[in-house]
Amino acid sequence: MPKQKRIRSAALSARATRHAPLGQTILEDENRNKFALVKNRCKKRCELPEDNDDEELLDEKTSKRILILSKQQQLEIEAEESSNTRQKIREDVENDDENSEEESLNDELNDNEDDIITHDNGYVRLTEGALSQEDEAIVAKMMQSNVASRQTLAEIILSKVEEKEAQQRGESMFGGDDGIDFPPKVVEVYTDIGKILSRYTSGKLPKAFKVIPSLSNWEEVLYLTRPDLWTPQAMFAATRIFASNLNPKMAQRFYNLVLLDAVRADIVSNKKLNYHYYIALKKSVYKPASFFKGILLPLCKENCTLREAVIVASVLQRVSIPVHHAAVALHKLSQLEYSGASSIFIKALLNKKYSLPAPVINGLVQHFAGFCSDDRTLPVLWHQALLTFLQRYKNEILNKETLRLLMRKHFHPKITPECRRELFGVQAWKEERMEIS
């Protein structure tokens, strides 16, 4: 007879498809996370749940050892990966900073089409009509008596070279013992670095150059690299290093002797400022006191041209400056002998709308009131600076009658009525308009 087929009961099939109780499932999950499982390859997975034995588990001590070893291996792998990537991160930081700064400045310059400067083919240049020829002629006439001779960076370096040659001949220019004698290897290394910086465009700087700020005789070592021959890209890279690592007094020396001469020479030769020199000026404001003492105030004292003043003032407009540094700079500018550049800088700082202390505001009032006895024809820049001052701080001015006499002495048909309206109200403005008509 043929073998009879076994028929499963409905109850058995229901048991095969039914899930285990919730409590049992939770207990198994806890044991599964706590201990390592030992698989029994002899048992088949197709067996019914009621025929399966409990899975064999390792003891707790062995499981802890396995977990500890796995953690140690994971830490070793992570340490190896971090050591491999750390060097790549260091190499990318400098390039990322430079690229992000270039992109932010490009966006700034492209968005402000009506601003004082624009970005054009790697240069920062003045827009047409920023300064009229009449104003330039007036300011040049007023500044003829303020011309002062200043030793350029190239002259300083050449004098150092002559001094070095004189020392080698035994004829020290300072009497014998004041000159610093470098080892031949140091002179060779930094002379070669100077050659690299004279054709530098991008990339890492030599490590020997980065240690210059930490040297006690850093100026003499820096002269060996011939900063007057550096490329604009090298000047920006060097400014980043010196602005970050030098103290304010030393940074002021670097700004005044190296960066300022390079910027002025580029403006004279190209009638505009190279992009890398411009972002170097922005980076120099990282130390505001050094920037004002090393760049802005010397410019006002050394026959600064209007083109130079407009470009440097645009840097002031684009960076954040602490209020106490700006207040001190305004106070110093108000005490200097007048020049067209001082009016441009005063206007740029006043437009930042700081809450200035009372002595600074009084000093500016005295600065403008001092022109009551001046019979010269003042340029439009002076009237614009006066209008900006009245617009921002008219409520803090106490001696308004002095300024009334000033505006009678120096009158501009379009600007002076606005100054009176700001200072004395709408009624004075209407009276002024009636007198003009």
BASE-836606 format. One record per residue (C-alpha): residue number from 1; chain; x, y, z. Coordinates in pm, whole numbers, plus 50000, padded with zeros to 5 digits. Layout:
+-----+-------+-------+-------+-------+
!  nr ! kette !  east ! north !    up !
+-----+-------+-------+-------+-------+
! NUM !     A !     X !     Y !     Z !
...
+-----+-------+-------+-------+-------+
END
This chain:
+-----+-------+-------+-------+-------+
!  nr ! kette !  east ! north !    up !
+-----+-------+-------+-------+-------+
!   1 !     A ! 50000 ! 50000 ! 50000 !
!   2 !     A ! 50124 ! 50351 ! 49926 !
!   3 !     A ! 50258 ! 50547 ! 50220 !
!   4 !     A ! 49997 ! 50775 ! 50363 !
!   5 !     A ! 50082 ! 51148 ! 50364 !
!   6 !     A ! 50108 ! 51319 ! 50699 !
!   7 !     A ! 49855 ! 51599 ! 50742 !
!   8 !     A ! 49949 ! 51883 ! 50968 !
!   9 !     A ! 49691 ! 52000 ! 51201 !
!  10 !     A ! 49565 ! 52356 ! 51196 !
!  11 !     A ! 49689 ! 52406 ! 51548 !
!  12 !     A ! 50042 ! 52300 ! 51454 !
!  13 !     A ! 50058 ! 52536 ! 51157 !
!  14 !     A ! 49926 ! 52820 ! 51372 !
!  15 !     A ! 50199 ! 52755 ! 51628 !
!  16 !     A ! 50459 ! 52762 ! 51350 !
!  17 !     A ! 50357 ! 53110 ! 51233 !
!  18 !     A ! 50284 ! 53261 ! 51573 !
!  19 !     A ! 50534 ! 53506 ! 51726 !
!  20 !     A ! 50703 ! 53442 ! 52057 !
!  21 !     A ! 50566 ! 53625 ! 52365 !
!  22 !     A ! 50681 ! 53987 ! 52412 !
!  23 !     A ! 50857 ! 53920 ! 52741 !
!  24 !     A ! 51058 ! 53637 ! 52590 !
!  25 !     A ! 51154 ! 53852 ! 52291 !
!  26 !     A ! 51278 ! 54137 ! 52519 !
!  27 !     A ! 51483 ! 53894 ! 52729 !
!  28 !     A ! 51641 ! 53740 ! 52419 !
!  29 !     A ! 51729 ! 54086 ! 52281 !
!  30 !     A ! 51898 ! 54182 ! 52608 !
!  31 !     A ! 52102 ! 53862 ! 52612 !
!  32 !     A ! 52188 ! 53905 ! 52245 !
!  33 !     A ! 52336 ! 54254 ! 52309 !
!  34 !     A ! 52513 ! 54138 ! 52621 !
!  35 !     A ! 52680 ! 53816 ! 52512 !
!  36 !     A ! 52831 ! 53683 ! 52194 !
!  37 !     A ! 52633 ! 53410 ! 52022 !
!  38 !     A ! 52765 ! 53065 ! 51928 !
!  39 !     A ! 52595 ! 52938 ! 51618 !
!  40 !     A ! 52515 ! 52569 ! 51595 !
!  41 !     A ! 52571 ! 52481 ! 51234 !
!  42 !     A ! 52437 ! 52129 ! 51285 !
!  43 !     A ! 52087 ! 52253 ! 51345 !
!  44 !     A ! 51874 ! 52343 ! 51051 !
!  45 !     A ! 51699 ! 52676 ! 51029 !
!  46 !     A ! 51392 ! 52516 ! 50883 !
!  47 !     A ! 51301 ! 52348 ! 51209 !
!  48 !     A ! 50989 ! 52457 ! 51383 !
!  49 !     A ! 51019 ! 52703 ! 51670 !
!  50 !     A ! 50906 ! 52452 ! 51928 !
!  51 !     A ! 51187 ! 52210 ! 51828 !
!  52 !     A ! 51469 ! 52477 ! 51854 !
!  53 !     A ! 51690 ! 52466 ! 52158 !
!  54 !     A ! 51813 ! 52786 ! 52328 !
!  55 !     A ! 52115 ! 52939 ! 52159 !
!  56 !     A ! 52444 ! 52872 ! 52329 !
!  57 !     A ! 52604 ! 53188 ! 52480 !
!  58 !     A ! 52960 ! 53275 ! 52578 !
!  59 !     A ! 53023 ! 53346 ! 52941 !
!  60 !     A ! 53028 ! 53709 ! 53059 !
!  61 !     A ! 53406 ! 53724 ! 53122 !
!  62 !     A ! 53493 ! 53614 ! 52768 !
!  63 !     A ! 53245 ! 53859 ! 52617 !
!  64 !     A ! 53400 ! 54150 ! 52811 !
!  65 !     A ! 53747 ! 54057 ! 52686 !
!  66 !     A ! 53622 ! 54050 ! 52328 !
!  67 !     A ! 53458 ! 54392 ! 52365 !
!  68 !     A ! 53774 ! 54543 ! 52515 !
!  69 !     A ! 53991 ! 54407 ! 52236 !
!  70 !     A ! 53751 ! 54534 ! 51970 !
!  71 !     A ! 53750 ! 54883 ! 52125 !
!  72 !     A ! 54130 ! 54890 ! 52133 !
!  73 !     A ! 54147 ! 54790 ! 51768 !
!  74 !     A ! 53893 ! 55058 ! 51675 !
!  75 !     A ! 54093 ! 55325 ! 51859 !
!  76 !     A ! 54412 ! 55221 ! 51680 !
!  77 !     A ! 54237 ! 55242 ! 51342 !
!  78 !     A ! 54098 ! 55587 ! 51420 !
!  79 !     A ! 54441 ! 55709 ! 51535 !
!  80 !     A ! 54601 ! 55595 ! 51210 !
!  81 !     A ! 54329 ! 55760 ! 51001 !
!  82 !     A ! 54351 ! 56088 ! 51193 !
!  83 !     A ! 54731 ! 56100 ! 51159 !
!  84 !     A ! 54698 ! 56052 ! 50785 !
!  85 !     A ! 54438 ! 56325 ! 50742 !
!  86 !     A ! 54583 ! 56581 ! 50985 !
!  87 !     A ! 54860 ! 56680 ! 50746 !
!  88 !     A ! 54614 ! 56724 ! 50458 !
!  89 !     A ! 54396 ! 56949 ! 50672 !
!  90 !     A ! 54693 ! 57169 ! 50761 !
!  91 !     A ! 54786 ! 57202 ! 50396 !
!  92 !     A ! 54433 ! 57304 ! 50296 !
!  93 !     A ! 54376 ! 57563 ! 50571 !
!  94 !     A ! 54588 ! 57838 ! 50419 !
!  95 !     A ! 54443 ! 57789 ! 50071 !
!  96 !     A ! 54088 ! 57782 ! 50209 !
!  97 !     A ! 54142 ! 58110 ! 50399 !
!  98 !     A ! 54283 ! 58282 ! 50095 !
!  99 !     A ! 54012 ! 58154 ! 49859 !
! 100 !     A ! 53727 ! 58244 ! 50096 !
! 101 !     A ! 53868 ! 58591 ! 50147 !
! 102 !     A ! 53905 ! 58645 ! 49773 !
! 103 !     A ! 53547 ! 58527 ! 49712 !
! 104 !     A ! 53403 ! 58750 ! 49986 !
! 105 !     A ! 53588 ! 59054 ! 49854 !
! 106 !     A ! 53481 ! 58978 ! 49497 !
! 107 !     A ! 53118 ! 58963 ! 49611 !
! 108 !     A ! 53156 ! 59287 ! 49802 !
! 109 !     A ! 53312 ! 59473 ! 49514 !
! 110 !     A ! 53065 ! 59338 ! 49256 !
! 111 !     A ! 52759 ! 59420 ! 49470 !
! 112 !     A ! 52860 ! 59781 ! 49535 !
! 113 !     A ! 52874 ! 59926 ! 49186 !
! 114 !     A ! 52834 ! 60284 ! 49308 !
! 115 !     A ! 53106 ! 60258 ! 49569 !
! 116 !     A ! 53436 ! 60441 ! 49564 !
! 117 !     A ! 53638 ! 60151 ! 49421 !
! 118 !     A ! 53576 ! 59855 ! 49192 !
! 119 !     A ! 53754 ! 59529 ! 49123 !
! 120 !     A ! 53893 ! 59506 ! 48773 !
! 121 !     A ! 54137 ! 59245 ! 48637 !
! 122 !     A ! 54309 ! 59189 ! 48969 !
! 123 !     A ! 54325 ! 59559 ! 49054 !
! 124 !     A ! 54128 ! 59791 ! 49276 !
! 125 !     A ! 54073 ! 60116 ! 49094 !
! 126 !     A ! 53885 ! 60442 ! 49144 !
! 127 !     A ! 53556 ! 60493 ! 48968 !
! 128 !     A ! 53530 ! 60779 ! 48731 !
! 129 !     A ! 53410 ! 61105 ! 48877 !
! 130 !     A ! 53505 ! 61017 ! 49237 !
! 131 !     A ! 53719 ! 61331 ! 49262 !
! 132 !     A ! 53696 ! 61630 ! 49036 !
! 133 !     A ! 54003 ! 61794 ! 48884 !
! 134 !     A ! 53908 ! 62120 ! 49056 !
! 135 !     A ! 53919 ! 61954 ! 49398 !
! 136 !     A ! 54252 ! 61792 ! 49320 !
! 137 !     A ! 54396 ! 62126 ! 49216 !
! 138 !     A ! 54270 ! 62298 ! 49534 !
! 139 !     A ! 54405 ! 62026 ! 49762 !
! 140 !     A ! 54738 ! 62015 ! 49579 !
! 141 !     A ! 54775 ! 62392 ! 49620 !
! 142 !     A ! 54699 ! 62367 ! 49992 !
! 143 !     A ! 54945 ! 62082 ! 50043 !
! 144 !     A ! 55244 ! 62237 ! 49869 !
! 145 !     A ! 55374 ! 62365 ! 50200 !
! 146 !     A ! 55333 ! 62024 ! 50365 !
! 147 !     A ! 55569 ! 61829 ! 50138 !
! 148 !     A ! 55804 ! 61621 ! 50349 !
! 149 !     A ! 56081 ! 61393 ! 50232 !
! 150 !     A ! 56049 ! 61029 ! 50339 !
! 151 !     A ! 56301 ! 60754 ! 50305 !
! 152 !     A ! 56154 ! 60470 ! 50101 !
! 153 !     A ! 56196 ! 60102 ! 50173 !
! 154 !     A ! 56437 ! 60056 ! 49882 !
! 155 !     A ! 56658 ! 60336 ! 50016 !
! 156 !     A ! 56660 ! 60180 ! 50362 !
! 157 !     A ! 56759 ! 59841 ! 50221 !
! 158 !     A ! 57031 ! 59991 ! 50003 !
! 159 !     A ! 57169 ! 60174 ! 50306 !
! 160 !     A ! 57175 ! 59841 ! 50494 !
! 161 !     A ! 57359 ! 59679 ! 50204 !
! 162 !     A ! 57616 ! 59960 ! 50198 !
! 163 !     A ! 57653 ! 59928 ! 50574 !
! 164 !     A ! 57718 ! 59555 ! 50538 !
! 165 !     A ! 57980 ! 59612 ! 50270 !
! 166 !     A ! 58145 ! 59878 ! 50483 !
! 167 !     A ! 58161 ! 59635 ! 50775 !
! 168 !     A ! 58334 ! 59378 ! 50556 !
! 169 !     A ! 58591 ! 59642 ! 50464 !
! 170 !     A ! 58630 ! 59735 ! 50830 !
! 171 !     A ! 58463 ! 60074 ! 50782 !
! 172 !     A ! 58143 ! 60049 ! 50987 !
! 173 !     A ! 57909 ! 60341 ! 50926 !
! 174 !     A ! 57800 ! 60335 ! 51292 !
! 175 !     A ! 58140 ! 60342 ! 51452 !
! 176 !     A ! 58229 ! 59975 ! 51453 !
! 177 !     A ! 58017 ! 59770 ! 51694 !
! 178 !     A ! 57658 ! 59866 ! 51618 !
! 179 !     A ! 57622 ! 59655 ! 51304 !
! 180 !     A ! 57490 ! 59297 ! 51325 !
! 181 !     A ! 57706 ! 59031 ! 51164 !
! 182 !     A ! 57505 ! 58731 ! 51041 !
! 183 !     A ! 57658 ! 58390 ! 50976 !
! 184 !     A ! 57713 ! 58323 ! 50605 !
! 185 !     A ! 57461 ! 58039 ! 50613 !
! 186 !     A ! 57186 ! 58269 ! 50744 !
! 187 !     A ! 57260 ! 58529 ! 50478 !
! 188 !     A ! 57252 ! 58263 ! 50208 !
! 189 !     A ! 56923 ! 58111 ! 50327 !
! 190 !     A ! 56731 ! 58438 ! 50353 !
! 191 !     A ! 56876 ! 58572 ! 50031 !
! 192 !     A ! 56743 ! 58263 ! 49855 !
! 193 !     A ! 56406 ! 58314 ! 50026 !
! 194 !     A ! 56401 ! 58666 ! 49887 !
! 195 !     A ! 56447 ! 58527 ! 49538 !
! 196 !     A ! 56155 ! 58290 ! 49595 !
! 197 !     A ! 55931 ! 58575 ! 49718 !
! 198 !     A ! 56022 ! 58785 ! 49415 !
! 199 !     A ! 55839 ! 58533 ! 49193 !
! 200 !     A ! 55591 ! 58388 ! 49446 !
! 201 !     A ! 55227 ! 58350 ! 49336 !
! 202 !     A ! 55068 ! 58088 ! 49564 !
! 203 !     A ! 55143 ! 57794 ! 49788 !
! 204 !     A ! 55339 ! 57743 ! 50106 !
! 205 !     A ! 55606 ! 57982 ! 50229 !
! 206 !     A ! 55945 ! 57852 ! 50346 !
! 207 !     A ! 55956 ! 57759 ! 50713 !
! 208 !     A ! 56260 ! 57980 ! 50767 !
! 209 !     A ! 56051 ! 58281 ! 50665 !
! 210 !     A ! 55770 ! 58195 ! 50907 !
! 211 !     A ! 56007 ! 58208 ! 51206 !
! 212 !     A ! 56115 ! 58567 ! 51136 !
! 213 !     A ! 55853 ! 58723 ! 51372 !
! 214 !     A ! 55998 ! 58521 ! 51662 !
! 215 !     A ! 56351 ! 58658 ! 51612 !
! 216 !     A ! 56485 ! 58945 ! 51821 !
! 217 !     A ! 56653 ! 59106 ! 51518 !
! 218 !     A ! 56362 ! 59034 ! 51282 !
! 219 !     A ! 56397 ! 59363 ! 51091 !
! 220 !     A ! 56756 ! 59296 ! 50986 !
! 221 !     A ! 56668 ! 58939 ! 50885 !
! 222 !     A ! 56367 ! 59068 ! 50690 !
! 223 !     A ! 56585 ! 59312 ! 50496 !
! 224 !     A ! 56790 ! 59017 ! 50368 !
! 225 !     A ! 56482 ! 58899 ! 50175 !
! 226 !     A ! 56453 ! 59234 ! 49988 !
! 227 !     A ! 56083 ! 59319 ! 50055 !
! 228 !     A ! 56094 ! 59587 ! 49785 !
! 229 !     A ! 56114 ! 59305 ! 49526 !
! 230 !     A ! 55830 ! 59090 ! 49663 !
! 231 !     A ! 55530 ! 59010 ! 49448 !
! 232 !     A ! 55186 ! 59135 ! 49565 !
! 233 !     A ! 55091 ! 58776 ! 49651 !
! 234 !     A ! 55400 ! 58742 ! 49869 !
! 235 !     A ! 55318 ! 59072 ! 50041 !
! 236 !     A ! 54971 ! 58946 ! 50131 !
! 237 !     A ! 55105 ! 58615 ! 50262 !
! 238 !     A ! 55371 ! 58795 ! 50467 !
! 239 !     A ! 55116 ! 59041 ! 50608 !
! 240 !     A ! 54904 ! 58752 ! 50729 !
! 241 !     A ! 55201 ! 58605 ! 50915 !
! 242 !     A ! 55331 ! 58929 ! 51066 !
! 243 !     A ! 54987 ! 59063 ! 51162 !
! 244 !     A ! 54917 ! 58743 ! 51356 !
! 245 !     A ! 55255 ! 58687 ! 51524 !
! 246 !     A ! 55404 ! 59031 ! 51593 !
! 247 !     A ! 55308 ! 59249 ! 51886 !
! 248 !     A ! 55138 ! 59585 ! 51802 !
! 249 !     A ! 55460 ! 59786 ! 51813 !
! 250 !     A ! 55651 ! 59550 ! 51584 !
! 251 !     A ! 55352 ! 59517 ! 51350 !
! 252 !     A ! 55344 ! 59896 ! 51325 !
! 253 !     A ! 55706 ! 59890 ! 51207 !
! 254 !     A ! 55628 ! 59629 ! 50944 !
! 255 !     A ! 55324 ! 59820 ! 50817 !
! 256 !     A ! 55509 ! 60149 ! 50798 !
! 257 !     A ! 55837 ! 60031 ! 50647 !
! 258 !     A ! 55723 ! 59748 ! 50420 !
! 259 !     A ! 55350 ! 59741 ! 50345 !
! 260 !     A ! 55291 ! 60117 ! 50313 !
! 261 !     A ! 55580 ! 60167 ! 50071 !
! 262 !     A ! 55465 ! 59876 ! 49853 !
! 263 !     A ! 55107 ! 60006 ! 49840 !
! 264 !     A ! 55207 ! 60363 ! 49754 !
! 265 !     A ! 55454 ! 60249 ! 49489 !
! 266 !     A ! 55188 ! 60031 ! 49322 !
! 267 !     A ! 54936 ! 60317 ! 49318 !
! 268 !     A ! 55190 ! 60556 ! 49167 !
! 269 !     A ! 55298 ! 60315 ! 48895 !
! 270 !     A ! 54955 ! 60173 ! 48800 !
! 271 !     A ! 54713 ! 60450 ! 48907 !
! 272 !     A ! 54523 ! 60177 ! 49094 !
! 273 !     A ! 54594 ! 59920 ! 49363 !
! 274 !     A ! 54659 ! 59553 ! 49306 !
! 275 !     A ! 54400 ! 59321 ! 49454 !
! 276 !     A ! 54650 ! 59139 ! 49678 !
! 277 !     A ! 54783 ! 59466 ! 49819 !
! 278 !     A ! 54424 ! 59565 ! 49893 !
! 279 !     A ! 54342 ! 59249 ! 50090 !
! 280 !     A ! 54680 ! 59288 ! 50264 !
! 281 !     A ! 54558 ! 59629 ! 50387 !
! 282 !     A ! 54237 ! 59466 ! 50507 !
! 283 !     A ! 54437 ! 59200 ! 50689 !
! 284 !     A ! 54654 ! 59466 ! 50854 !
! 285 !     A ! 54349 ! 59608 ! 51035 !
! 286 !     A ! 54366 ! 59288 ! 51244 !
! 287 !     A ! 54576 ! 59509 ! 51473 !
! 288 !     A ! 54390 ! 59843 ! 51459 !
! 289 !     A ! 54637 ! 60048 ! 51663 !
! 290 !     A ! 54926 ! 59936 ! 51441 !
! 291 !     A ! 54721 ! 60013 ! 51129 !
! 292 !     A ! 54642 ! 60369 ! 51236 !
! 293 !     A ! 54994 ! 60443 ! 51363 !
! 294 !     A ! 55177 ! 60269 ! 51082 !
! 295 !     A ! 54962 ! 60349 ! 50776 !
! 296 !     A ! 54680 ! 60600 ! 50818 !
! 297 !     A ! 54844 ! 60874 ! 51028 !
! 298 !     A ! 55177 ! 60861 ! 50836 !
! 299 !     A ! 54982 ! 60902 ! 50513 !
! 300 !     A ! 54825 ! 61225 ! 50643 !
! 301 !     A ! 55166 ! 61356 ! 50751 !
! 302 !     A ! 55355 ! 61263 ! 50433 !
! 303 !     A ! 55177 ! 61437 ! 50146 !
! 304 !     A ! 54916 ! 61171 ! 50080 !
! 305 !     A ! 54745 ! 61197 ! 49742 !
! 306 !     A ! 54369 ! 61188 ! 49711 !
! 307 !     A ! 54384 ! 60861 ! 49519 !
! 308 !     A ! 54575 ! 60694 ! 49801 !
! 309 !     A ! 54338 ! 60839 ! 50061 !
! 310 !     A ! 54027 ! 60715 ! 49880 !
! 311 !     A ! 54164 ! 60361 ! 49851 !
! 312 !     A ! 54273 ! 60340 ! 50215 !
! 313 !     A ! 53941 ! 60493 ! 50327 !
! 314 !     A ! 53755 ! 60221 ! 50137 !
! 315 !     A ! 53938 ! 59967 ! 50354 !
! 316 !     A ! 53802 ! 60145 ! 50663 !
! 317 !     A ! 53452 ! 60119 ! 50521 !
! 318 !     A ! 53475 ! 59743 ! 50467 !
! 319 !     A ! 53622 ! 59625 ! 50797 !
! 320 !     A ! 53507 ! 59631 ! 51156 !
! 321 !     A ! 53710 ! 59857 ! 51384 !
! 322 !     A ! 53674 ! 59877 ! 51764 !
! 323 !     A ! 53509 ! 60201 ! 51870 !
! 324 !     A ! 53790 ! 60318 ! 52100 !
! 325 !     A ! 54049 ! 60280 ! 51822 !
! 326 !     A ! 53829 ! 60477 ! 51581 !
! 327 !     A ! 53775 ! 60748 ! 51844 !
! 328 !     A ! 54149 ! 60787 ! 51901 !
! 329 !     A ! 54213 ! 60803 ! 51525 !
! 330 !     A ! 53949 ! 61077 ! 51482 !
! 331 !     A ! 54099 ! 61273 ! 51770 !
! 332 !     A ! 54447 ! 61250 ! 51615 !
! 333 !     A ! 54319 ! 61346 ! 51269 !
! 334 !     A ! 54144 ! 61653 ! 51409 !
! 335 !     A ! 54474 ! 61774 ! 51558 !
! 336 !     A ! 54684 ! 61734 ! 51242 !
! 337 !     A ! 54745 ! 62008 ! 50992 !
! 338 !     A ! 54468 ! 62001 ! 50734 !
! 339 !     A ! 54499 ! 61804 ! 50413 !
! 340 !     A ! 54250 ! 61657 ! 50170 !
! 341 !     A ! 54332 ! 61308 ! 50293 !
! 342 !     A ! 54231 ! 61392 ! 50650 !
! 343 !     A ! 53883 ! 61499 ! 50532 !
! 344 !     A ! 53842 ! 61167 ! 50348 !
! 345 !     A ! 53948 ! 60965 ! 50652 !
! 346 !     A ! 53733 ! 61170 ! 50891 !
! 347 !     A ! 53429 ! 61120 ! 50671 !
! 348 !     A ! 53491 ! 60744 ! 50642 !
! 349 !     A ! 53519 ! 60702 ! 51020 !
! 350 !     A ! 53219 ! 60925 ! 51094 !
! 351 !     A ! 53003 ! 60720 ! 50858 !
! 352 !     A ! 53057 ! 60415 ! 51079 !
! 353 !     A ! 52817 ! 60586 ! 51324 !
! 354 !     A ! 53006 ! 60514 ! 51643 !
! 355 !     A ! 52896 ! 60653 ! 51978 !
! 356 !     A ! 53195 ! 60883 ! 52024 !
! 357 !     A ! 53304 ! 61030 ! 52358 !
! 358 !     A ! 53243 ! 61400 ! 52425 !
! 359 !     A ! 53615 ! 61502 ! 52402 !
! 360 !     A ! 53636 ! 61359 ! 52050 !
! 361 !     A ! 53323 ! 61548 ! 51937 !
! 362 !     A ! 53454 ! 61870 ! 52091 !
! 363 !     A ! 53787 ! 61815 ! 51917 !
! 364 !     A ! 53612 ! 61781 ! 51581 !
! 365 !     A ! 53414 ! 62102 ! 51648 !
! 366 !     A ! 53739 ! 62284 ! 51718 !
! 367 !     A ! 53893 ! 62129 ! 51408 !
! 368 !     A ! 53621 ! 62272 ! 51182 !
! 369 !     A ! 53592 ! 62600 ! 51375 !
! 370 !     A ! 53963 ! 62662 ! 51325 !
! 371 !     A ! 53893 ! 62742 ! 50959 !
! 372 !     A ! 53706 ! 63061 ! 51054 !
! 373 !     A ! 54035 ! 63247 ! 51022 !
! 374 !     A ! 54143 ! 63065 ! 50705 !
! 375 !     A ! 54096 ! 63263 ! 50384 !
! 376 !     A ! 54175 ! 62974 ! 50149 !
! 377 !     A ! 53910 ! 62822 ! 49925 !
! 378 !     A ! 53827 ! 62490 ! 50084 !
! 379 !     A ! 53754 ! 62187 ! 49863 !
! 380 !     A ! 53426 ! 62000 ! 49845 !
! 381 !     A ! 53582 ! 61721 ! 50051 !
! 382 !     A ! 53598 ! 61953 ! 50351 !
! 383 !     A ! 53232 ! 62054 ! 50316 !
! 384 !     A ! 53129 ! 61688 ! 50280 !
! 385 !     A ! 53315 ! 61596 ! 50599 !
! 386 !     A ! 53143 ! 61883 ! 50784 !
! 387 !     A ! 52799 ! 61773 ! 50660 !
! 388 !     A ! 52864 ! 61413 ! 50766 !
! 389 !     A ! 52974 ! 61529 ! 51111 !
! 390 !     A ! 52657 ! 61736 ! 51157 !
! 391 !     A ! 52431 ! 61456 ! 51033 !
! 392 !     A ! 52573 ! 61204 ! 51279 !
! 393 !     A ! 52641 ! 61414 ! 51591 !
! 394 !     A ! 52432 ! 61733 ! 51572 !
! 395 !     A ! 52258 ! 61654 ! 51902 !
! 396 !     A ! 52589 ! 61631 ! 52091 !
! 397 !     A ! 52727 ! 61966 ! 51967 !
! 398 !     A ! 52712 ! 62239 ! 52232 !
! 399 !     A ! 52875 ! 62542 ! 52068 !
! 400 !     A ! 52659 ! 62580 ! 51755 !
! 401 !     A ! 52715 ! 62954 ! 51707 !
! 402 !     A ! 53079 ! 62896 ! 51621 !
! 403 !     A ! 52973 ! 62667 ! 51339 !
! 404 !     A ! 52720 ! 62927 ! 51223 !
! 405 !     A ! 53003 ! 63178 ! 51178 !
! 406 !     A ! 53209 ! 62909 ! 51006 !
! 407 !     A ! 52938 ! 62844 ! 50748 !
! 408 !     A ! 52913 ! 63214 ! 50674 !
! 409 !     A ! 53288 ! 63226 ! 50615 !
! 410 !     A ! 53306 ! 62914 ! 50395 !
! 411 !     A ! 52992 ! 62872 ! 50189 !
! 412 !     A ! 52906 ! 62606 ! 49936 !
! 413 !     A ! 52583 ! 62662 ! 49739 !
! 414 !     A ! 52465 ! 62299 ! 49765 !
! 415 !     A ! 52621 ! 62166 ! 50085 !
! 416 !     A ! 52612 ! 62459 ! 50329 !
! 417 !     A ! 52227 ! 62494 ! 50326 !
! 418 !     A ! 52203 ! 62125 ! 50415 !
! 419 !     A ! 52451 ! 62180 ! 50698 !
! 420 !     A ! 52237 ! 62461 ! 50840 !
! 421 !     A ! 51922 ! 62253 ! 50812 !
! 422 !     A ! 52088 ! 61972 ! 51008 !
! 423 !     A ! 52221 ! 62208 ! 51274 !
! 424 !     A ! 51942 ! 62464 ! 51317 !
! 425 !     A ! 51632 ! 62296 ! 51176 !
! 426 !     A ! 51400 ! 62337 ! 50879 !
! 427 !     A ! 51327 ! 62705 ! 50940 !
! 428 !     A ! 51692 ! 62801 ! 50901 !
! 429 !     A ! 51705 ! 62589 ! 50587 !
! 430 !     A ! 51405 ! 62774 ! 50441 !
! 431 !     A ! 51557 ! 63112 ! 50522 !
! 432 !     A ! 51881 ! 63004 ! 50358 !
! 433 !     A ! 51693 ! 62899 ! 50046 !
! 434 !     A ! 51511 ! 63232 ! 50032 !
! 435 !     A ! 51840 ! 63420 ! 50058 !
! 436 !     A ! 51990 ! 63218 ! 49774 !
! 437 !     A ! 51687 ! 63270 ! 49549 !
+-----+-------+-------+-------+-------+
END
